[in-house]
Amino acid sequence: MDESGRTAFRELIEARIAEWERNITNLGHRMAKAKDDPEAKGKVEALKAKLPILAEKAKETPQVSDEGWPDFKSEVDLMFEDMIWMQNYVMRRLGAS
């Protein structure tokens, strides 16, 4: 992959991290208003734990080899998909409370 593509992907990761920071903050506010739900709280903590990992992935982007790029990109994409699943799970839990 060319350098501009890697730069764009890195910027995308950084933008999505910022978006997730806001999403997690909003979930925290909603949880404060809802009944205590340890499962939902655990998912929110798991979401928070993924942010530094993704920030590290953003830093690694320029050094990934062309051969390793598909696996690297897939790993990052799967992390974001997992985060969407966790957010939806928490939202369902909070809606049920």
PEDA-V303631 format. One record per helix or strand of 2 or more residues. SS is the DSSP state (hx for helix, st for strand). FROM is the first residue (numbers start at 1). TO is the last residue. If there is no record, write none. Layout:
ss=[SS/SS]
from=[FROM/FROM]
to=[TO/TO]
//
This chain:
ss=[hx/hx/hx]
from=[3/38/66]
to=[33/63/96]
//
